[in-house]
Amino acid sequence: MLGAALVAVCAVLPARSAPTSHETGAPKDEVSGAAVCSAPLTGLGGHGFTYCGDHWRLSKLPVRFRVNQSGAPPAIASDFVLAADLAALAWNVAAPVRGSGPRPNRCDQTTAVVCLESAAYTGGVNPTDGVNTIVWQSLGATAAPGYAVFLQSGQRIADVDIVLNSSLNWYWGDAALASGVALGPVAPLCPRLACPMRYDIQAILTHEFGHALGLLHVNPGSPALWPSDAADAPDYNLVMYQQYYPNNATQRVLGWGDIAGLQAVMLVSSGDP
């Protein structure tokens, strides 16, 4: 049996009209309880991505999630699985090809690194059972949108469960946002203090799947709030950026740093077959 250490990782903290920092509050959207990464791998000039070497064995990819839809907010309940599939697809289309060719099962596609199992799931969070799960829980209106719990042995990931906060205001499929016109630092569509505090389920899950693959926050050493995050211009629309803007759908789409980070993850996993 592996000498495993339980490591908590969480998602995005409650949105404000200004960006919310992922680096404060509890749970934190960062690895907690693990050894400090003294020399993280990053992109150009410290931008783009942050990676400390946590990974799945290549033979364990794709990371297969079972989804418990119980408790999903009514506004997105009918679309939740589709949104999660699209969040996984964002990572899969950017991953290098493995195997001899595509197969019918979405979890067996040659570039799949994260996917949803087709069977319904009724279990809860258990980071030691070897079953990767996505579940809904009521965490409170001031808590994080979600968090992930890992089981690791050293830097090898063995299990990850994602918990989403059903207490918050979620949405998916908003026509204006889906078209790429998002609220946030680049193209605000309403006064920031008047913006409704809604979470895009696809964007949040895309971010969480990045953590599930081993990535940390891009540029985590400088949590900034509006308007000073203009200094983070290369990063603030990236999926793995440390802050989330209310109603931001741009973080559904991997940016240059997210793709570079995925390539770094896959290079490490390829060395651990």
C-alpha positions in Angstrom: 0.0 0.0 0.0 1.3 3.4 -0.9 2.3 5.7 1.9 -0.2 8.4 0.9 -0.7 11.9 2.2 -4.0 13.6 2.0 -3.7 17.0 0.4 -6.6 19.5 0.1 -6.9 21.7 -3.0 -9.9 24.0 -3.6 -11.5 26.0 -6.3 -12.6 29.5 -6.5 -13.6 31.8 -3.7 -16.9 33.8 -3.7 -17.1 36.4 -6.5 -17.4 40.1 -6.0 -17.9 42.8 -8.5 -14.2 43.2 -8.4 -12.2 40.0 -8.9 -12.1 37.7 -5.9 -8.7 36.4 -4.7 -8.2 32.7 -4.8 -5.5 33.0 -2.3 -7.4 34.0 0.8 -10.2 32.5 2.9 -11.0 28.8 3.4 -10.9 26.5 1.7 -8.0 27.9 -0.4 -7.8 27.2 -4.1 -4.2 26.0 -3.7 -2.4 22.9 -2.4 -2.5 22.9 1.4 -0.6 20.6 3.7 1.9 19.5 1.1 5.6 20.2 1.0 6.3 23.7 -0.2 7.3 23.9 -3.8 10.6 25.8 -3.6 11.2 26.0 -7.3 8.0 25.9 -9.4 8.1 25.6 -13.1 6.5 28.6 -14.8 6.1 30.2 -18.2 8.0 33.1 -19.6 8.9 35.7 -17.0 7.0 33.8 -14.3 3.7 34.1 -16.3 1.5 31.6 -18.0 1.4 28.7 -15.5 2.7 27.4 -12.3 3.6 23.7 -11.9 5.4 21.9 -9.1 5.5 18.3 -10.5 2.3 16.7 -9.0 1.0 14.3 -11.6 -0.9 11.1 -12.4 0.9 8.1 -13.8 0.5 8.0 -17.6 -1.4 4.7 -17.4 -3.9 6.4 -15.0 -4.9 9.0 -17.6 -7.5 10.2 -18.4 -8.6 11.1 -14.9 -12.1 9.6 -14.9 -14.8 11.4 -12.8 -18.1 10.0 -11.7 -20.8 12.7 -11.3 -23.4 12.9 -8.5 -26.0 15.3 -9.8 -28.0 15.3 -6.5 -28.3 18.8 -5.1 -27.3 20.6 -8.3 -28.9 24.1 -8.4 -32.1 24.2 -10.5 -30.7 26.8 -12.8 -28.1 24.5 -14.2 -29.3 21.0 -13.2 -30.3 20.0 -16.7 -27.1 21.4 -18.2 -24.6 20.4 -15.5 -23.2 17.2 -17.2 -22.9 18.9 -20.6 -21.1 21.8 -19.1 -18.7 19.5 -17.3 -18.1 17.5 -20.5 -17.2 20.7 -22.3 -14.9 21.7 -19.4 -13.1 18.4 -19.8 -13.0 18.8 -23.6 -11.1 22.1 -23.2 -8.2 20.2 -21.7 -8.5 17.1 -24.0 -8.3 19.0 -27.3 -5.0 20.6 -26.1 -3.4 17.4 -24.9 -0.9 15.4 -27.0 -2.2 12.3 -28.8 -1.7 9.0 -27.1 -2.6 5.5 -28.4 -3.4 4.3 -31.8 -6.6 6.1 -32.6 -9.9 7.4 -31.3 -12.3 5.0 -29.7 -16.1 5.4 -29.1 -15.9 5.9 -25.3 -15.2 9.6 -24.6 -12.9 8.5 -21.8 -10.8 6.5 -24.3 -10.2 9.2 -26.9 -6.5 9.4 -27.7 -6.1 12.9 -26.3 -8.3 12.5 -23.2 -6.7 13.6 -20.0 -9.9 14.2 -18.0 -13.4 12.9 -18.7 -16.7 11.9 -17.2 -17.8 8.3 -16.8 -21.2 7.7 -18.4 -22.7 5.8 -15.4 -24.7 7.8 -12.8 -23.1 8.0 -9.4 -24.8 8.3 -6.0 -21.7 8.3 -3.7 -20.1 11.1 -1.8 -16.6 12.4 -1.2 -14.1 9.8 -0.2 -10.5 10.7 -1.3 -9.2 7.3 -0.3 -11.5 5.1 -2.3 -9.8 5.5 -5.7 -13.0 6.9 -7.2 -12.8 10.4 -8.6 -16.0 12.2 -8.0 -17.8 15.5 -8.6 -20.5 16.2 -6.0 -22.7 19.1 -4.8 -22.8 20.3 -1.2 -24.3 23.3 0.5 -21.2 25.1 1.8 -22.8 28.5 2.5 -23.2 31.7 0.6 -19.8 33.1 1.8 -17.8 29.9 1.1 -15.8 29.0 -2.0 -17.6 27.8 -5.1 -15.9 24.5 -4.6 -12.8 22.7 -3.7 -10.9 19.5 -4.5 -9.4 16.9 -2.2 -6.5 14.9 -3.3 -4.8 11.7 -2.2 -1.1 11.7 -3.1 2.0 9.6 -2.5 4.8 12.0 -2.9 4.1 13.9 -6.1 2.0 11.1 -7.7 -1.8 11.8 -7.5 -3.9 8.8 -6.7 -7.4 10.2 -6.2 -9.2 13.5 -6.5 -12.8 14.6 -5.5 -14.3 17.9 -6.5 -17.0 19.5 -4.3 -19.2 22.3 -5.7 -21.1 24.8 -3.6 -24.8 24.6 -4.2 -25.4 27.6 -2.0 -24.2 30.1 -4.7 -25.8 31.6 -7.8 -24.7 29.5 -10.8 -25.4 29.8 -14.5 -24.5 28.2 -17.8 -25.4 29.0 -21.4 -26.0 32.7 -21.1 -26.0 33.9 -24.7 -24.0 37.0 -24.2 -21.3 35.3 -22.2 -21.2 32.2 -24.3 -20.5 34.5 -27.3 -17.2 35.5 -25.6 -18.4 38.9 -24.3 -17.7 38.5 -20.6 -17.8 40.7 -17.6 -14.4 41.3 -16.0 -11.4 43.5 -16.5 -11.4 43.6 -20.3 -15.0 44.2 -21.3 -17.4 45.1 -18.4 -21.0 45.2 -19.5 -22.4 46.7 -16.3 -21.0 48.8 -13.4 -18.9 46.5 -11.3 -20.9 47.3 -8.1 -24.1 46.4 -9.9 -22.9 43.1 -11.5 -24.9 40.1 -10.3 -22.6 37.6 -8.5 -23.0 34.5 -10.7 -20.6 31.6 -11.3 -20.2 30.0 -14.7 -20.2 26.3 -14.0 -18.2 25.5 -17.1 -15.5 28.1 -16.3 -15.2 26.9 -12.6 -15.0 23.2 -13.6 -12.4 24.0 -16.3 -10.3 25.6 -13.6 -10.9 22.7 -11.2 -9.9 20.1 -13.8 -6.6 22.0 -14.3 -6.0 21.5 -10.5 -7.0 17.9 -10.9 -4.3 17.4 -13.5 -1.7 19.0 -11.2 -1.5 22.6 -12.1 -1.5 25.4 -9.5 -2.5 29.1 -10.0 -0.7 31.1 -12.5 1.4 33.8 -10.9 0.3 32.9 -7.4 2.8 35.2 -5.6 1.0 38.4 -6.5 -2.7 38.2 -5.7 -4.0 41.6 -6.9 -7.4 43.2 -6.8 -8.9 45.5 -9.5 -7.6 47.7 -11.0 -4.0 46.8 -10.1 -4.3 43.4 -11.7 -3.6 45.1 -15.0 0.0 44.2 -14.0 -1.0 40.6 -14.5 -2.2 41.3 -18.0 -0.6 38.2 -19.6 -2.5 36.0 -17.1 -5.8 37.3 -15.9 -7.9 35.7 -18.6 -6.2 32.3 -18.2 -8.2 29.4 -16.8 -5.7 28.9 -14.0 -5.5 32.6 -13.0 -5.8 33.0 -9.3 -8.8 35.3 -9.4 -12.3 35.0 -10.8 -14.5 37.7 -12.1 -18.3 37.5 -11.7 -20.0 36.2 -14.9 -16.7 35.6 -16.6 -17.0 33.0 -19.4 -13.6 33.7 -20.9 -12.1 31.2 -18.4 -13.9 28.4 -20.2 -11.2 28.5 -22.9 -7.6 27.5 -22.3 -5.0 30.3 -22.9 -1.4 30.1 -23.9 -0.2 29.5 -20.3 -2.8 26.8 -19.6 -1.7 24.9 -22.6 2.0 25.3 -21.7 1.2 24.1 -18.2 -0.6 21.0 -19.6 2.4 20.2 -21.7 4.6 20.4 -18.6 2.2 18.0 -16.8 2.2 15.6 -19.6 6.0 15.6 -19.9 6.2 14.6 -16.2 3.4 12.0 -16.5 5.1 10.5 -19.6 8.2 9.8 -17.4 6.0 7.9 -15.0 4.3 5.2 -17.1 
